[in-house]
Amino acid sequence: MKIKENKDMLNALAKQRKEVASSKEAAKSLLVQLGIYNILIPKDSKSATTSPD
């Protein structure tokens, strides 16, 4: 691959990663607002995630 193609691919992957992280946070926020986040997430996995704001 050419250097420009590599850079374009890396930029696209970085954008996609940001979109995924944003979607994950939006979904978590919705579950917290609905009051079901704590029900759905097992207690042992909560320590690996950030606390809901």
PQR file of N, CA, C, O and H, with PARSE charges and radii, in Angstrom:
ATOM      1  N   MET A   1       0.829  -1.185   0.000 -0.4000 1.5000
ATOM      2  CA  MET A   1       0.000   0.000   0.000 -0.0000 2.0000
ATOM      3  C   MET A   1       0.867   1.241   0.000  0.5500 1.7000
ATOM      4  O   MET A   1       1.998   1.248   0.487 -0.5500 1.4000
ATOM      5  N   LYS A   2       0.310   2.258  -0.548 -0.4000 1.5000
ATOM      6  CA  LYS A   2       1.019   3.529  -0.554 -0.0000 2.0000
ATOM      7  C   LYS A   2       0.884   4.189   0.808  0.5500 1.7000
ATOM      8  O   LYS A   2      -0.023   3.880   1.580 -0.5500 1.4000
ATOM      9  H   LYS A   2      -0.608   2.253  -0.944  0.4000 1.0000
ATOM     10  N   ILE A   3       1.802   5.100   1.087 -0.4000 1.5000
ATOM     11  CA  ILE A   3       1.799   5.787   2.380 -0.0000 2.0000
ATOM     12  C   ILE A   3       0.497   6.554   2.582  0.5500 1.7000
ATOM     13  O   ILE A   3      -0.067   6.527   3.676 -0.5500 1.4000
ATOM     14  H   ILE A   3       2.539   5.351   0.460  0.4000 1.0000
ATOM     15  N   LYS A   4       0.013   7.230   1.554 -0.4000 1.5000
ATOM     16  CA  LYS A   4      -1.242   7.983   1.683 -0.0000 2.0000
ATOM     17  C   LYS A   4      -2.407   7.050   1.985  0.5500 1.7000
ATOM     18  O   LYS A   4      -3.268   7.381   2.800 -0.5500 1.4000
ATOM     19  H   LYS A   4       0.471   7.251   0.665  0.4000 1.0000
ATOM     20  N   GLU A   5      -2.443   5.894   1.340 -0.4000 1.5000
ATOM     21  CA  GLU A   5      -3.513   4.932   1.613 -0.0000 2.0000
ATOM     22  C   GLU A   5      -3.464   4.459   3.062  0.5500 1.7000
ATOM     23  O   GLU A   5      -4.500   4.304   3.707 -0.5500 1.4000
ATOM     24  H   GLU A   5      -1.743   5.626   0.678  0.4000 1.0000
ATOM     25  N   ASN A   6      -2.256   4.231   3.566 -0.4000 1.5000
ATOM     26  CA  ASN A   6      -2.102   3.825   4.963 -0.0000 2.0000
ATOM     27  C   ASN A   6      -2.610   4.911   5.906  0.5500 1.7000
ATOM     28  O   ASN A   6      -3.323   4.617   6.865 -0.5500 1.4000
ATOM     29  H   ASN A   6      -1.414   4.356   3.041  0.4000 1.0000
ATOM     30  N   LYS A   7      -2.251   6.153   5.639 -0.4000 1.5000
ATOM     31  CA  LYS A   7      -2.692   7.264   6.485 -0.0000 2.0000
ATOM     32  C   LYS A   7      -4.204   7.405   6.437  0.5500 1.7000
ATOM     33  O   LYS A   7      -4.852   7.625   7.461 -0.5500 1.4000
ATOM     34  H   LYS A   7      -1.672   6.392   4.860  0.4000 1.0000
ATOM     35  N   ASP A   8      -4.764   7.275   5.230 -0.4000 1.5000
ATOM     36  CA  ASP A   8      -6.215   7.369   5.089 -0.0000 2.0000
ATOM     37  C   ASP A   8      -6.906   6.260   5.875  0.5500 1.7000
ATOM     38  O   ASP A   8      -7.928   6.496   6.519 -0.5500 1.4000
ATOM     39  H   ASP A   8      -4.238   7.096   4.399  0.4000 1.0000
ATOM     40  N   MET A   9      -6.355   5.066   5.824 -0.4000 1.5000
ATOM     41  CA  MET A   9      -6.938   3.942   6.543 -0.0000 2.0000
ATOM     42  C   MET A   9      -6.841   4.156   8.053  0.5500 1.7000
ATOM     43  O   MET A   9      -7.794   3.877   8.780 -0.5500 1.4000
ATOM     44  H   MET A   9      -5.525   4.874   5.301  0.4000 1.0000
ATOM     45  N   LEU A  10      -5.710   4.643   8.521 -0.4000 1.5000
ATOM     46  CA  LEU A  10      -5.538   4.918   9.948 -0.0000 2.0000
ATOM     47  C   LEU A  10      -6.501   6.004  10.415  0.5500 1.7000
ATOM     48  O   LEU A  10      -7.076   5.906  11.498 -0.5500 1.4000
ATOM     49  H   LEU A  10      -4.936   4.870   7.930  0.4000 1.0000
ATOM     50  N   ASN A  11      -6.674   7.032   9.600 -0.4000 1.5000
ATOM     51  CA  ASN A  11      -7.615   8.103   9.947 -0.0000 2.0000
ATOM     52  C   ASN A  11      -9.042   7.578  10.014  0.5500 1.7000
ATOM     53  O   ASN A  11      -9.798   7.946  10.914 -0.5500 1.4000
ATOM     54  H   ASN A  11      -6.206   7.112   8.720  0.4000 1.0000
ATOM     55  N   ALA A  12      -9.417   6.719   9.067 -0.4000 1.5000
ATOM     56  CA  ALA A  12     -10.754   6.143   9.057 -0.0000 2.0000
ATOM     57  C   ALA A  12     -10.968   5.256  10.289  0.5500 1.7000
ATOM     58  O   ALA A  12     -12.039   5.281  10.895 -0.5500 1.4000
ATOM     59  H   ALA A  12      -8.803   6.420   8.336  0.4000 1.0000
ATOM     60  N   LEU A  13      -9.959   4.482  10.651 -0.4000 1.5000
ATOM     61  CA  LEU A  13     -10.068   3.625  11.835 -0.0000 2.0000
ATOM     62  C   LEU A  13     -10.173   4.452  13.112  0.5500 1.7000
ATOM     63  O   LEU A  13     -10.932   4.102  14.016 -0.5500 1.4000
ATOM     64  H   LEU A  13      -9.089   4.461  10.158  0.4000 1.0000
ATOM     65  N   ALA A  14      -9.425   5.538  13.193 -0.4000 1.5000
ATOM     66  CA  ALA A  14      -9.483   6.409  14.365 -0.0000 2.0000
ATOM     67  C   ALA A  14     -10.876   7.035  14.490  0.5500 1.7000
ATOM     68  O   ALA A  14     -11.423   7.125  15.588 -0.5500 1.4000
ATOM     69  H   ALA A  14      -8.809   5.822  12.458  0.4000 1.0000
ATOM     70  N   LYS A  15     -11.437   7.462  13.373 -0.4000 1.5000
ATOM     71  CA  LYS A  15     -12.784   8.040  13.387 -0.0000 2.0000
ATOM     72  C   LYS A  15     -13.804   6.994  13.824  0.5500 1.7000
ATOM     73  O   LYS A  15     -14.695   7.281  14.624 -0.5500 1.4000
ATOM     74  H   LYS A  15     -10.992   7.389  12.481  0.4000 1.0000
ATOM     75  N   GLN A  16     -13.669   5.789  13.298 -0.4000 1.5000
ATOM     76  CA  GLN A  16     -14.594   4.716  13.647 -0.0000 2.0000
ATOM     77  C   GLN A  16     -14.499   4.373  15.132  0.5500 1.7000
ATOM     78  O   GLN A  16     -15.516   4.123  15.779 -0.5500 1.4000
ATOM     79  H   GLN A  16     -12.945   5.556  12.648  0.4000 1.0000
ATOM     80  N   ARG A  17     -13.290   4.362  15.668 -0.4000 1.5000
ATOM     81  CA  ARG A  17     -13.091   4.067  17.091 -0.0000 2.0000
ATOM     82  C   ARG A  17     -13.785   5.119  17.956  0.5500 1.7000
ATOM     83  O   ARG A  17     -14.412   4.779  18.960 -0.5500 1.4000
ATOM     84  H   ARG A  17     -12.464   4.565  15.142  0.4000 1.0000
ATOM     85  N   LYS A  18     -13.676   6.400  17.570 -0.4000 1.5000
ATOM     86  CA  LYS A  18     -14.342   7.471  18.311 -0.0000 2.0000
ATOM     87  C   LYS A  18     -15.856   7.303  18.258  0.5500 1.7000
ATOM     88  O   LYS A  18     -16.542   7.518  19.257 -0.5500 1.4000
ATOM     89  H   LYS A  18     -13.167   6.676  16.755  0.4000 1.0000
ATOM     90  N   GLU A  19     -16.377   6.921  17.099 -0.4000 1.5000
ATOM     91  CA  GLU A  19     -17.819   6.724  16.957 -0.0000 2.0000
ATOM     92  C   GLU A  19     -18.308   5.575  17.826  0.5500 1.7000
ATOM     93  O   GLU A  19     -19.377   5.659  18.432 -0.5500 1.4000
ATOM     94  H   GLU A  19     -15.820   6.746  16.287  0.4000 1.0000
ATOM     95  N   VAL A  20     -17.528   4.507  17.887 -0.4000 1.5000
ATOM     96  CA  VAL A  20     -17.899   3.357  18.715 -0.0000 2.0000
ATOM     97  C   VAL A  20     -17.893   3.748  20.186  0.5500 1.7000
ATOM     98  O   VAL A  20     -18.815   3.407  20.927 -0.5500 1.4000
ATOM     99  H   VAL A  20     -16.660   4.439  17.395  0.4000 1.0000
ATOM    100  N   ALA A  21     -16.864   4.457  20.607 -0.4000 1.5000
ATOM    101  CA  ALA A  21     -16.785   4.881  22.008 -0.0000 2.0000
ATOM    102  C   ALA A  21     -17.949   5.804  22.346  0.5500 1.7000
ATOM    103  O   ALA A  21     -18.534   5.700  23.424 -0.5500 1.4000
ATOM    104  H   ALA A  21     -16.115   4.734  20.006  0.4000 1.0000
ATOM    105  N   SER A  22     -18.282   6.692  21.441 -0.4000 1.5000
ATOM    106  CA  SER A  22     -19.395   7.610  21.656 -0.0000 2.0000
ATOM    107  C   SER A  22     -20.710   6.851  21.755  0.5500 1.7000
ATOM    108  O   SER A  22     -21.540   7.155  22.611 -0.5500 1.4000
ATOM    109  H   SER A  22     -17.807   6.776  20.565  0.4000 1.0000
ATOM    110  N   SER A  23     -20.906   5.869  20.888 -0.4000 1.5000
ATOM    111  CA  SER A  23     -22.123   5.067  20.914 -0.0000 2.0000
ATOM    112  C   SER A  23     -22.233   4.273  22.211  0.5500 1.7000
ATOM    113  O   SER A  23     -23.316   4.146  22.783 -0.5500 1.4000
ATOM    114  H   SER A  23     -20.231   5.622  20.192  0.4000 1.0000
ATOM    115  N   LYS A  24     -21.110   3.747  22.664 -0.4000 1.5000
ATOM    116  CA  LYS A  24     -21.093   2.971  23.905 -0.0000 2.0000
ATOM    117  C   LYS A  24     -21.477   3.853  25.091  0.5500 1.7000
ATOM    118  O   LYS A  24     -22.259   3.441  25.948 -0.5500 1.4000
ATOM    119  H   LYS A  24     -20.230   3.851  22.199  0.4000 1.0000
ATOM    120  N   GLU A  25     -20.928   5.061  25.138 -0.4000 1.5000
ATOM    121  CA  GLU A  25     -21.256   5.979  26.226 -0.0000 2.0000
ATOM    122  C   GLU A  25     -22.717   6.414  26.158  0.5500 1.7000
ATOM    123  O   GLU A  25     -23.370   6.551  27.192 -0.5500 1.4000
ATOM    124  H   GLU A  25     -20.292   5.396  24.442  0.4000 1.0000
ATOM    125  N   ALA A  26     -23.234   6.632  24.952 -0.4000 1.5000
ATOM    126  CA  ALA A  26     -24.640   7.020  24.793 -0.0000 2.0000
ATOM    127  C   ALA A  26     -25.562   5.898  25.260  0.5500 1.7000
ATOM    128  O   ALA A  26     -26.567   6.152  25.924 -0.5500 1.4000
ATOM    129  H   ALA A  26     -22.703   6.521  24.112  0.4000 1.0000
ATOM    130  N   ALA A  27     -25.225   4.673  24.917 -0.4000 1.5000
ATOM    131  CA  ALA A  27     -26.039   3.529  25.340 -0.0000 2.0000
ATOM    132  C   ALA A  27     -26.005   3.381  26.860  0.5500 1.7000
ATOM    133  O   ALA A  27     -27.037   3.137  27.485 -0.5500 1.4000
ATOM    134  H   ALA A  27     -24.409   4.467  24.377  0.4000 1.0000
ATOM    135  N   LYS A  28     -24.841   3.525  27.442 -0.4000 1.5000
ATOM    136  CA  LYS A  28     -24.708   3.420  28.893 -0.0000 2.0000
ATOM    137  C   LYS A  28     -25.513   4.519  29.582  0.5500 1.7000
ATOM    138  O   LYS A  28     -26.192   4.269  30.578 -0.5500 1.4000
ATOM    139  H   LYS A  28     -24.002   3.723  26.934  0.4000 1.0000
ATOM    140  N   SER A  29     -25.434   5.723  29.051 -0.4000 1.5000
ATOM    141  CA  SER A  29     -26.174   6.843  29.619 -0.0000 2.0000
ATOM    142  C   SER A  29     -27.672   6.587  29.583  0.5500 1.7000
ATOM    143  O   SER A  29     -28.380   6.871  30.550 -0.5500 1.4000
ATOM    144  H   SER A  29     -24.882   5.926  28.242  0.4000 1.0000
ATOM    145  N   LEU A  30     -28.152   6.051  28.469 -0.4000 1.5000
ATOM    146  CA  LEU A  30     -29.576   5.740  28.352 -0.0000 2.0000
ATOM    147  C   LEU A  30     -29.996   4.688  29.382  0.5500 1.7000
ATOM    148  O   LEU A  30     -31.033   4.828  30.029 -0.5500 1.4000
ATOM    149  H   LEU A  30     -27.577   5.821  27.684  0.4000 1.0000
ATOM    150  N   LEU A  31     -29.195   3.645  29.529 -0.4000 1.5000
ATOM    151  CA  LEU A  31     -29.510   2.593  30.508 -0.0000 2.0000
ATOM    152  C   LEU A  31     -29.522   3.144  31.931  0.5500 1.7000
ATOM    153  O   LEU A  31     -30.349   2.744  32.751 -0.5500 1.4000
ATOM    154  H   LEU A  31     -28.352   3.531  29.003  0.4000 1.0000
ATOM    155  N   VAL A  32     -28.603   4.061  32.218 -0.4000 1.5000
ATOM    156  CA  VAL A  32     -28.566   4.680  33.547 -0.0000 2.0000
ATOM    157  C   VAL A  32     -29.825   5.518  33.758  0.5500 1.7000
ATOM    158  O   VAL A  32     -30.443   5.463  34.821 -0.5500 1.4000
ATOM    159  H   VAL A  32     -27.932   4.386  31.551  0.4000 1.0000
ATOM    160  N   GLN A  33     -30.205   6.302  32.730 -0.4000 1.5000
ATOM    161  CA  GLN A  33     -31.402   7.141  32.844 -0.0000 2.0000
ATOM    162  C   GLN A  33     -32.656   6.297  33.039  0.5500 1.7000
ATOM    163  O   GLN A  33     -33.565   6.691  33.769 -0.5500 1.4000
ATOM    164  H   GLN A  33     -29.703   6.347  31.866  0.4000 1.0000
ATOM    165  N   LEU A  34     -32.705   5.149  32.393 -0.4000 1.5000
ATOM    166  CA  LEU A  34     -33.860   4.266  32.526 -0.0000 2.0000
ATOM    167  C   LEU A  34     -33.844   3.491  33.844  0.5500 1.7000
ATOM    168  O   LEU A  34     -34.832   2.858  34.216 -0.5500 1.4000
ATOM    169  H   LEU A  34     -31.966   4.830  31.800  0.4000 1.0000
ATOM    170  N   GLY A  35     -32.713   3.551  34.542 -0.4000 1.5000
ATOM    171  CA  GLY A  35     -32.595   2.886  35.831 -0.0000 2.0000
ATOM    172  C   GLY A  35     -32.355   1.392  35.738  0.5500 1.7000
ATOM    173  O   GLY A  35     -32.579   0.669  36.709 -0.5500 1.4000
ATOM    174  H   GLY A  35     -31.911   4.066  34.240  0.4000 1.0000
ATOM    175  N   ILE A  36     -31.903   0.917  34.589 -0.4000 1.5000
ATOM    176  CA  ILE A  36     -31.688  -0.526  34.441 -0.0000 2.0000
ATOM    177  C   ILE A  36     -30.229  -0.906  34.244  0.5500 1.7000
ATOM    178  O   ILE A  36     -29.907  -2.087  34.114 -0.5500 1.4000
ATOM    179  H   ILE A  36     -31.720   1.505  33.800  0.4000 1.0000
ATOM    180  N   TYR A  37     -29.351   0.076  34.220 -0.4000 1.5000
ATOM    181  CA  TYR A  37     -27.926  -0.224  34.024 -0.0000 2.0000
ATOM    182  C   TYR A  37     -27.416  -1.160  35.121  0.5500 1.7000
ATOM    183  O   TYR A  37     -26.755  -2.158  34.836 -0.5500 1.4000
ATOM    184  H   TYR A  37     -29.613   1.035  34.325  0.4000 1.0000
ATOM    185  N   ASN A  38     -27.727  -0.831  36.374 -0.4000 1.5000
ATOM    186  CA  ASN A  38     -27.234  -1.635  37.500 -0.0000 2.0000
ATOM    187  C   ASN A  38     -27.821  -3.038  37.506  0.5500 1.7000
ATOM    188  O   ASN A  38     -27.202  -3.970  38.020 -0.5500 1.4000
ATOM    189  H   ASN A  38     -28.264  -0.020  36.606  0.4000 1.0000
ATOM    190  N   ILE A  39     -29.001  -3.192  36.941 -0.4000 1.5000
ATOM    191  CA  ILE A  39     -29.638  -4.508  36.876 -0.0000 2.0000
ATOM    192  C   ILE A  39     -28.957  -5.380  35.816  0.5500 1.7000
ATOM    193  O   ILE A  39     -28.753  -6.577  36.017 -0.5500 1.4000
ATOM    194  H   ILE A  39     -29.504  -2.436  36.524  0.4000 1.0000
ATOM    195  N   LEU A  40     -28.613  -4.761  34.690 -0.4000 1.5000
ATOM    196  CA  LEU A  40     -28.071  -5.515  33.562 -0.0000 2.0000
ATOM    197  C   LEU A  40     -26.597  -5.873  33.701  0.5500 1.7000
ATOM    198  O   LEU A  40     -26.151  -6.898  33.185 -0.5500 1.4000
ATOM    199  H   LEU A  40     -28.779  -3.789  34.527  0.4000 1.0000
ATOM    200  N   ILE A  41     -25.843  -5.028  34.398 -0.4000 1.5000
ATOM    201  CA  ILE A  41     -24.400  -5.241  34.507 -0.0000 2.0000
ATOM    202  C   ILE A  41     -24.102  -6.009  35.793  0.5500 1.7000
ATOM    203  O   ILE A  41     -24.442  -5.550  36.883 -0.5500 1.4000
ATOM    204  H   ILE A  41     -26.205  -4.195  34.816  0.4000 1.0000
ATOM    205  N   PRO A  42     -23.463  -7.188  35.669 -0.5600 1.5000
ATOM    206  CA  PRO A  42     -23.113  -7.961  36.865  0.2800 2.0000
ATOM    207  C   PRO A  42     -22.194  -7.167  37.798  0.5500 1.7000
ATOM    208  O   PRO A  42     -21.387  -6.357  37.343 -0.5500 1.4000
ATOM    209  N   LYS A  43     -22.324  -7.405  39.087 -0.4000 1.5000
ATOM    210  CA  LYS A  43     -21.550  -6.657  40.088 -0.0000 2.0000
ATOM    211  C   LYS A  43     -20.048  -6.777  39.864  0.5500 1.7000
ATOM    212  O   LYS A  43     -19.328  -5.793  40.029 -0.5500 1.4000
ATOM    213  H   LYS A  43     -22.980  -8.064  39.456  0.4000 1.0000
ATOM    214  N   ASP A  44     -19.558  -7.957  39.493 -0.4000 1.5000
ATOM    215  CA  ASP A  44     -18.112  -8.131  39.336 -0.0000 2.0000
ATOM    216  C   ASP A  44     -17.563  -7.375  38.125  0.5500 1.7000
ATOM    217  O   ASP A  44     -16.376  -7.052  38.109 -0.5500 1.4000
ATOM    218  H   ASP A  44     -20.143  -8.756  39.359  0.4000 1.0000
ATOM    219  N   SER A  45     -18.367  -7.087  37.128 -0.4000 1.5000
ATOM    220  CA  SER A  45     -17.863  -6.363  35.966 -0.0000 2.0000
ATOM    221  C   SER A  45     -17.956  -4.855  36.154  0.5500 1.7000
ATOM    222  O   SER A  45     -17.347  -4.107  35.389 -0.5500 1.4000
ATOM    223  H   SER A  45     -19.331  -7.350  37.141  0.4000 1.0000
ATOM    224  N   LYS A  46     -18.701  -4.391  37.149 -0.4000 1.5000
ATOM    225  CA  LYS A  46     -18.808  -2.953  37.396 -0.0000 2.0000
ATOM    226  C   LYS A  46     -17.475  -2.351  37.803  0.5500 1.7000
ATOM    227  O   LYS A  46     -17.199  -1.192  37.493 -0.5500 1.4000
ATOM    228  H   LYS A  46     -19.196  -4.998  37.771  0.4000 1.0000
ATOM    229  N   SER A  47     -16.656  -3.112  38.483 -0.4000 1.5000
ATOM    230  CA  SER A  47     -15.371  -2.589  38.924 -0.0000 2.0000
ATOM    231  C   SER A  47     -14.453  -2.295  37.744  0.5500 1.7000
ATOM    232  O   SER A  47     -13.516  -1.507  37.868 -0.5500 1.4000
ATOM    233  H   SER A  47     -16.880  -4.053  38.735  0.4000 1.0000
ATOM    234  N   ALA A  48     -14.716  -2.921  36.608 -0.4000 1.5000
ATOM    235  CA  ALA A  48     -13.887  -2.705  35.427 -0.0000 2.0000
ATOM    236  C   ALA A  48     -14.375  -1.516  34.609  0.5500 1.7000
ATOM    237  O   ALA A  48     -13.677  -1.067  33.700 -0.5500 1.4000
ATOM    238  H   ALA A  48     -15.477  -3.561  36.507  0.4000 1.0000
ATOM    239  N   THR A  49     -15.565  -0.997  34.919 -0.4000 1.5000
ATOM    240  CA  THR A  49     -16.107   0.134  34.171 -0.0000 2.0000
ATOM    241  C   THR A  49     -16.120   1.361  35.043  0.5500 1.7000
ATOM    242  O   THR A  49     -15.964   1.283  36.261 -0.5500 1.4000
ATOM    243  H   THR A  49     -16.132  -1.361  35.658  0.4000 1.0000
ATOM    244  N   THR A  50     -16.310   2.494  34.405 -0.4000 1.5000
ATOM    245  CA  THR A  50     -16.401   3.730  35.171 -0.0000 2.0000
ATOM    246  C   THR A  50     -17.792   3.843  35.756  0.5500 1.7000
ATOM    247  O   THR A  50     -18.746   3.284  35.215 -0.5500 1.4000
ATOM    248  H   THR A  50     -16.437   2.557  33.415  0.4000 1.0000
ATOM    249  N   SER A  51     -17.912   4.553  36.844 -0.4000 1.5000
ATOM    250  CA  SER A  51     -19.212   4.717  37.472 -0.0000 2.0000
ATOM    251  C   SER A  51     -20.058   5.660  36.636  0.5500 1.7000
ATOM    252  O   SER A  51     -19.529   6.607  36.054 -0.5500 1.4000
ATOM    253  H   SER A  51     -17.137   5.007  37.284  0.4000 1.0000
ATOM    254  N   PRO A  52     -21.356   5.423  36.563 -0.5600 1.5000
ATOM    255  CA  PRO A  52     -22.229   6.294  35.765  0.2800 2.0000
ATOM    256  C   PRO A  52     -22.317   7.676  36.373  0.5500 1.7000
ATOM    257  O   PRO A  52     -22.365   7.826  37.594 -0.5500 1.4000
ATOM    258  N   ASP A  53     -22.338   8.681  35.523 -0.4000 1.5000
ATOM    259  CA  ASP A  53     -22.418  10.075  35.994 -0.0000 2.0000
ATOM    260  C   ASP A  53     -23.836  10.533  36.053  0.5500 1.7000
ATOM    261  O   ASP A  53     -24.100  11.676  36.426 -0.5500 1.4000
ATOM    262  H   ASP A  53     -22.299   8.559  34.531  0.4000 1.0000
TER
END
